[in-house]
Amino acid sequence: MVMSTPQFKYKQVIAVRTDLGMSRGKIAVQVAHGAVSAAERTRVTHQDIWRAWLREGQKKVAVRVSSEDELLELRRLAVVHRIPHALIRDAGLTELPPNTMTVIGIGPAQAELIDKVTGSLKLL
């Protein structure tokens, strides 16, 4: 029996800054903040897409960026393509100074659209 890989029409991408030296635990929490915040924005603004993404299995991909400038460029592209997103700033209670931009959650949205913004990024 051959198992086929599911084809996802929707996905969410979370881009993480690797230049901050965050611990694995800190990265995990920041990715969670980005995923939940961006999904909630999509639920409010594009409920049909949010529901379809949930039904499909909530595909998420974590990718890396190496600077705040790259994070801001992803935000700019998300705005241009009208993709719901959430830029996360750390509260500064543990490893980072307050208001440090750590991740951006993009989508969920159509995978083809998100690939226009994040398709060239390397996996985390």
ChimeraX attribute file (.defattr): number of C-alpha atoms within 10 A of each C-alpha:
attribute: neighborCount
match mode: 1-to-1
recipient: residues
	/A:1	3
	/A:2	4
	/A:3	5
	/A:4	6
	/A:5	6
	/A:6	8
	/A:7	7
	/A:8	13
	/A:9	14
	/A:10	24
	/A:11	26
	/A:12	24
	/A:13	27
	/A:14	27
	/A:15	28
	/A:16	30
	/A:17	22
	/A:18	17
	/A:19	12
	/A:20	16
	/A:21	11
	/A:22	16
	/A:23	9
	/A:24	9
	/A:25	9
	/A:26	16
	/A:27	18
	/A:28	13
	/A:29	11
	/A:30	22
	/A:31	22
	/A:32	15
	/A:33	22
	/A:34	28
	/A:35	27
	/A:36	13
	/A:37	21
	/A:38	25
	/A:39	27
	/A:40	19
	/A:41	19
	/A:42	23
	/A:43	17
	/A:44	11
	/A:45	13
	/A:46	17
	/A:47	14
	/A:48	12
	/A:49	19
	/A:50	23
	/A:51	14
	/A:52	17
	/A:53	23
	/A:54	15
	/A:55	10
	/A:56	15
	/A:57	12
	/A:58	17
	/A:59	15
	/A:60	17
	/A:61	16
	/A:62	17
	/A:63	19
	/A:64	19
	/A:65	20
	/A:66	13
	/A:67	16
	/A:68	18
	/A:69	11
	/A:70	15
	/A:71	20
	/A:72	15
	/A:73	13
	/A:74	21
	/A:75	21
	/A:76	13
	/A:77	15
	/A:78	22
	/A:79	12
	/A:80	10
	/A:81	13
	/A:82	12
	/A:83	23
	/A:84	24
	/A:85	27
	/A:86	24
	/A:87	20
	/A:88	21
	/A:89	18
	/A:90	18
	/A:91	13
	/A:92	11
	/A:93	8
	/A:94	9
	/A:95	13
	/A:96	17
	/A:97	12
	/A:98	12
	/A:99	11
	/A:100	14
	/A:101	21
	/A:102	27
	/A:103	30
	/A:104	27
	/A:105	31
	/A:106	31
	/A:107	34
	/A:108	31
	/A:109	25
	/A:110	17
	/A:111	17
	/A:112	12
	/A:113	17
	/A:114	21
	/A:115	14
	/A:116	12
	/A:117	20
	/A:118	19
	/A:119	13
	/A:120	9
	/A:121	13
	/A:122	11
	/A:123	12
	/A:124	13
